[in-house]
Amino acid sequence: MGAVAVKKVASRQVRYLSYQLSLISDWLLFTVYSPMTPFVEKLKTPLTKQKISVLQINLGKRCNLACSHCHVEASPGRHEEMTPEVCEQIIELIERFPQIKTVDLTGGAPEMLYGFKPIVETSRKAGKEVIVRSNLTIYFEKGFTDIPEYCAGHQLRVVASLPCYLADNVDKMRGMGVYDRSIAALQWLNRLGYAQEPNLIVDLVYNPQIPKSENFSLTPDQVSLTRDYKKFLQEHFNISFNNLFTITNLPVGRTRFHLEHRQLYQPYLQFLEDHFNGDTVEHLMCRNQLSIDYLGNIYDCDFNQMEDLVACTSQGQKLTLPDLLQAGTLELIAEVQTASYCYGCTAGSGSSCGGALISS
């Protein structure tokens, strides 16, 4: 290995160690000095699993964008993605368990990752609803221009990121030119019948900008913001969509990085706890879903996946896809693993991959 390569490796190792030290420092501050109540203590009863009906599958971390709020920390420079072996295990799981009603594909950009089409086609053949969480701009990348027609042909539900209906806010969060390409992609989907035909659903996702001061706020009311989105996009671009999902930025991944950089991580967590709403708990998405990573590990939700908080049996065994297949059941998890960022899903009207959990 040459001197330049050695320096690059050493630099990466130093950055990694620095990040690990920052996590240890945060943990010490949280456990020793923080006035926050641990999430598990805030709940009146254990957060138990219900019957599993949703598989959310993270196909990997490669993406054509590198959004500032991405909790996955996906980017074009990431190369992690699913192996053929894990893909086959997921296909077997989908075929063996009729109780799975929804297969939810995410990434990275799921459309560009290994396993996307085989999992889609297996799921649709088995009569499952398939959600693809899309950044929309992937439609204009070389090799992926067939994706809109593919989605329409297989009646995939497209859940698309559009964190604001104004160009400036979107481009600040997701990169220059992303707004214009997103608008063009939505118009493309409309031409194919999305938001026009009952089996072609396209939903949008709103994310607030990452706080720059302690002037925190909850996500806006989902119903009223939906009206604003629909009015603006219809009047300016003749775009229709089905639903808008308002999603809180949980302090995970790049959101956490930016909050820590501004010394806002602990204050933001405290803000979320201060707005805890117990009425949201029964509707939490982690209760009836399994989150699966590209390596075949099992989690309660995508946020736990990014924090490597693996789902466990009541005996403490960490779960993988082979464990589920060997046991012949999806019901191996008694209690959901929780952490301080879970306050983000229970603040105000609540938050999930399907938007607000209760009406304001």
C-alpha positions in Angstrom: 0.0 0.0 0.0 1.4 3.4 -1.0 2.0 6.3 1.3 -1.0 8.2 0.0 -3.3 5.2 0.5 -1.9 4.7 4.1 -2.7 8.4 4.9 -6.2 8.1 3.5 -6.9 4.9 5.6 -5.4 6.6 8.7 -7.5 9.7 8.2 -10.7 7.6 7.9 -9.7 5.7 11.1 -9.2 9.0 12.9 -12.6 10.3 11.8 -14.2 7.1 12.8 -12.6 7.1 16.3 -13.6 10.7 16.7 -17.2 9.9 15.9 -17.2 7.0 18.3 -15.8 9.2 21.1 -18.5 11.7 20.4 -21.1 9.0 20.8 -19.6 7.9 24.1 -19.5 11.5 25.3 -23.2 12.0 24.4 -24.0 8.8 26.2 -22.3 9.9 29.3 -24.0 13.3 29.2 -27.3 11.7 28.6 -27.1 9.1 31.3 -25.3 11.1 34.0 -26.4 14.7 33.5 -29.5 14.7 31.3 -32.8 15.4 33.0 -34.6 13.4 30.3 -36.8 10.4 31.2 -35.7 7.2 29.4 -38.4 6.4 26.9 -39.2 3.0 28.3 -40.0 4.6 31.7 -42.3 7.2 30.0 -44.6 4.4 28.8 -47.3 3.2 31.1 -47.0 -0.4 29.8 -44.3 -2.3 27.9 -44.2 -1.5 24.1 -45.2 -4.9 22.9 -45.3 -6.2 19.4 -48.6 -6.9 17.6 -49.2 -9.3 14.7 -46.6 -8.5 12.0 -48.2 -7.3 8.7 -45.5 -5.0 7.3 -42.0 -5.8 6.1 -39.9 -2.7 5.6 -36.7 -3.7 3.7 -33.7 -1.5 3.4 -31.9 -2.6 0.2 -28.8 -0.7 0.9 -27.2 2.8 1.3 -26.3 3.7 -2.2 -28.2 6.7 -3.6 -27.8 9.3 -6.3 -28.4 12.0 -3.7 -26.9 12.9 -0.3 -29.7 14.8 1.5 -28.7 16.8 4.6 -31.5 15.3 6.7 -31.0 11.6 5.7 -31.0 9.3 8.7 -29.5 6.5 6.6 -26.6 8.7 5.6 -27.0 7.5 2.0 -25.0 8.9 -0.9 -23.4 8.1 -4.3 -20.3 7.1 -2.4 -21.9 4.4 -0.4 -21.7 0.9 -1.8 -23.5 -1.3 0.8 -26.4 -3.2 -0.8 -28.2 -6.5 -0.5 -26.5 -9.8 -1.5 -28.3 -12.5 -3.6 -28.4 -14.8 -0.6 -30.3 -12.3 1.6 -32.6 -11.4 -1.4 -33.5 -15.1 -1.7 -34.3 -15.3 2.0 -36.6 -12.3 1.8 -38.4 -13.8 -1.2 -38.9 -17.0 0.8 -40.2 -15.0 3.7 -42.7 -13.1 1.5 -43.9 -16.4 -0.1 -44.3 -18.3 3.1 -46.2 -15.8 5.2 -49.7 -14.6 4.0 -50.0 -12.4 7.0 -47.6 -10.0 5.4 -49.8 -7.4 3.7 -47.3 -4.7 2.8 -43.7 -4.8 1.5 -42.1 -1.4 2.0 -38.9 -0.9 0.0 -36.4 1.8 1.0 -32.7 2.6 0.8 -30.6 4.6 -0.3 -32.5 4.8 -3.6 -34.2 1.3 -3.6 -34.7 1.4 -7.4 -31.0 1.3 -8.0 -30.1 -1.4 -5.6 -29.8 -5.2 -6.0 -33.0 -7.1 -5.3 -35.5 -4.3 -6.1 -37.2 -5.9 -9.1 -37.2 -9.6 -7.8 -38.7 -8.5 -4.5 -41.3 -6.3 -6.2 -42.4 -9.1 -8.6 -42.5 -11.8 -5.9 -44.6 -9.5 -3.6 -47.0 -8.5 -6.3 -47.5 -12.1 -7.5 -48.3 -12.9 -3.8 -50.9 -10.2 -3.7 -49.0 -7.8 -1.4 -49.1 -4.1 -1.5 -45.6 -2.8 -2.4 -44.4 0.6 -1.4 -41.3 2.1 -3.0 -39.8 5.1 -1.2 -38.4 7.2 -4.0 -36.4 10.4 -4.2 -38.0 10.9 -7.7 -34.7 12.1 -9.3 -33.6 8.5 -9.8 -35.9 8.5 -12.8 -33.5 10.7 -14.8 -30.3 8.7 -14.0 -28.8 6.6 -16.7 -30.1 3.0 -16.5 -33.2 3.9 -14.5 -35.4 5.8 -16.9 -37.7 2.7 -17.1 -38.7 3.0 -13.4 -41.8 5.1 -13.7 -43.4 2.8 -16.3 -42.2 -0.2 -14.2 -43.9 1.2 -11.1 -47.1 1.8 -13.0 -47.1 -1.6 -14.6 -46.8 -3.3 -11.3 -49.1 -0.9 -9.5 -46.5 0.1 -6.9 -47.4 2.7 -4.4 -44.8 5.5 -4.7 -44.0 7.5 -1.5 -41.9 10.4 -2.7 -39.8 12.8 -0.8 -40.7 16.5 -1.3 -39.8 18.2 2.0 -41.4 21.4 0.9 -43.5 22.7 -2.0 -41.1 25.6 -2.5 -37.9 25.1 -4.6 -35.5 27.0 -2.3 -36.2 24.8 0.7 -36.0 21.6 -1.2 -32.7 22.4 -2.9 -31.1 23.4 0.4 -32.0 20.1 1.9 -31.5 17.8 -1.1 -29.2 19.5 -3.6 -29.4 22.1 -6.4 -31.8 21.2 -9.1 -33.5 18.4 -7.1 -36.8 20.4 -6.9 -37.1 20.8 -10.7 -36.4 17.2 -11.3 -38.9 16.2 -8.6 -41.6 18.3 -10.3 -40.8 16.7 -13.7 -40.9 13.3 -12.1 -44.3 13.9 -10.5 -45.7 15.2 -13.8 -44.4 12.0 -15.4 -46.2 9.8 -12.9 -49.4 11.8 -13.4 -49.2 11.1 -17.2 -49.0 7.4 -16.4 -52.1 7.6 -14.3 -50.8 8.2 -10.8 -53.2 10.1 -8.6 -55.7 9.6 -11.4 -56.5 5.9 -11.2 -57.4 4.1 -7.9 -54.6 1.5 -8.1 -51.9 4.1 -8.8 -51.1 5.9 -5.7 -48.4 8.6 -5.2 -47.9 10.1 -1.8 -45.5 12.9 -0.8 -43.4 13.3 2.3 -42.8 16.5 4.2 -39.8 16.9 6.4 -39.1 20.1 8.3 -35.7 21.7 7.9 -33.1 20.8 10.5 -33.2 23.3 13.4 -30.5 25.9 13.5 -31.4 27.3 17.0 -33.4 26.2 20.0 -36.5 27.7 18.4 -37.9 24.2 17.8 -41.3 23.4 16.5 -43.4 20.3 15.8 -44.4 19.3 12.3 -47.3 21.3 10.9 -50.9 19.9 11.0 -50.9 17.3 8.3 -54.5 18.0 7.0 -53.9 21.7 6.5 -50.5 21.3 5.0 -51.9 18.8 2.6 -54.3 21.4 1.4 -51.4 23.9 0.9 -49.3 21.4 -1.1 -52.2 20.4 -3.3 -53.3 23.9 -4.0 -49.7 25.1 -4.9 -48.7 22.1 -7.0 -51.9 22.0 -8.9 -51.9 25.8 -9.6 -48.3 26.0 -10.6 -47.5 22.7 -12.2 -50.8 20.9 -12.7 -49.6 18.1 -10.4 -51.9 15.8 -8.4 -51.0 13.4 -5.6 -52.9 11.3 -3.1 -51.6 11.9 0.4 -49.1 14.0 2.2 -47.2 12.5 5.1 -45.6 14.8 7.7 -42.6 13.2 9.3 -40.6 14.5 12.2 -36.8 14.6 11.8 -35.5 12.1 14.4 -32.0 12.9 15.7 -30.4 10.0 13.9 -27.8 9.9 11.1 -27.1 13.2 9.4 -29.8 15.0 11.4 -28.0 14.0 14.5 -24.7 15.2 13.1 -26.0 18.6 12.2 -27.7 19.0 15.6 -24.5 18.0 17.5 -22.5 20.4 15.3 -24.8 23.2 16.5 -24.9 21.9 20.1 -28.6 21.3 19.7 -28.8 17.5 20.1 -29.7 17.3 23.8 -32.0 20.4 23.7 -33.9 18.9 20.7 -34.3 15.5 22.5 -35.7 17.4 25.5 -38.1 19.3 23.3 -39.4 16.0 21.8 -39.8 14.5 25.3 -41.6 17.7 26.5 -44.2 17.2 23.7 -44.7 13.4 24.3 -48.3 12.4 23.6 -49.3 9.0 25.1 -52.2 8.8 22.6 -49.8 8.1 19.8 -48.2 4.9 21.3 -50.9 2.4 20.2 -50.4 3.6 16.6 -46.6 3.3 16.4 -45.4 1.7 13.2 -42.8 -0.4 15.1 -45.5 -2.5 16.7 -46.7 -4.4 13.6 -43.7 -4.3 11.3 -40.3 -5.8 10.9 -37.4 -3.8 9.5 -34.8 -5.8 7.6 -31.4 -4.5 6.6 -29.4 -5.5 3.5 -27.4 -8.0 5.6 -30.5 -9.8 6.8 -30.6 -8.5 10.4 -34.0 -7.8 11.9 -35.1 -4.6 13.7 -38.3 -3.1 15.0 -38.0 0.0 12.8 -35.7 1.8 10.3 -34.4 4.2 12.9 -33.3 1.3 15.2 -31.7 -0.2 12.1 -29.5 2.9 11.6 -28.5 2.9 15.3 -27.8 -0.9 15.1 -30.4 -1.6 17.9 -31.3 -5.2 16.7 -34.6 -6.8 17.6 -34.4 -9.6 20.1 -36.4 -12.5 21.4 -37.6 -12.5 25.0 -34.4 -14.5 25.8 -32.3 -11.7 24.4 -31.3 -13.5 21.1 -30.6 -11.1 18.3 -32.7 -12.0 15.2 -31.8 -12.5 11.6 -33.8 -13.7 8.5 -32.6 -17.4 8.9 -34.0 -17.3 12.5 -37.5 -16.4 11.2 -37.4 -19.0 8.5 -36.2 -21.7 10.8 -38.8 -20.9 13.4 -41.6 -20.7 10.8 -43.1 -17.6 12.5 -42.7 -13.9 12.4 -43.9 -13.5 16.0 -40.5 -14.0 17.8 -40.3 -10.5 19.3 -42.2 -9.8 22.5 -41.1 -6.2 23.2 -39.9 -3.3 21.0 -36.4 -2.0 21.5 -36.5 1.7 22.4 -34.2 4.6 22.7 -34.3 8.4 23.4 -35.0 9.2 19.7 -38.4 7.3 20.0 -39.7 10.6 21.5 -39.7 11.8 17.9 -42.4 9.4 16.9 -44.6 10.3 19.9 -44.3 14.1 20.0 -47.4 16.0 19.1 -49.5 14.2 16.6 -46.9 11.5 16.3 -44.8 10.5 13.3 -44.3 7.4 11.2 -43.4 6.4 7.7 -47.1 6.9 7.0 -47.2 10.4 8.5 -49.0 11.7 11.6 -50.4 9.0 13.9 -53.4 10.9 15.3 -55.4 14.0 14.3 -54.3 17.3 15.7 
